[in-house]
Amino acid sequence: MDKIIVYFDYDCAFCRWCVAFVLKRSQKFVFHSIARIGENPELTQRWDGYSILLVTGEDRAEGGKAATRILKEIGGVWGLGARILEILRIESISYRFLAWLRLHVPLPRVEKEELLSLGGGRVEP
């Protein structure tokens, strides 16, 4: 299976925490800073400004749909949770809740350097 490319907000501490969470659970993903999206004019034209963008070949997903697909790829209880979000059609609501949560709940900090070492070449700022 090809690697799944995920663009994320590298400057956002919560986003880095989420990337570290995924890196510990799956080898399927390659992460790029959302700032690098400009290197691909086709993606830039179709990007709606979310802080997460998932790209697999010709397919793409943003925001809550991207987060849900990542959880499904991780599998297990996370994949089950993602399927429930899809069935209830609340991916966007859950994504907005997480966006609110990152501003109000302290999480363990994941520094940029730590994320790069954890990624083993799968995180490109």
Secondary structure, DSSP 8 states (H G I E B T S, - for coil): ---EEEEE-TT-HHHHHHHHHHHTT-SSEEEEEGGGGGG-HHHHHH--S-SEEEEETTEEEEHHHHHHHHHHHH-HHHHHHHHHHHHTT-HHHHHHHHHHHHHHS------HHHHHHHHTTSEE-
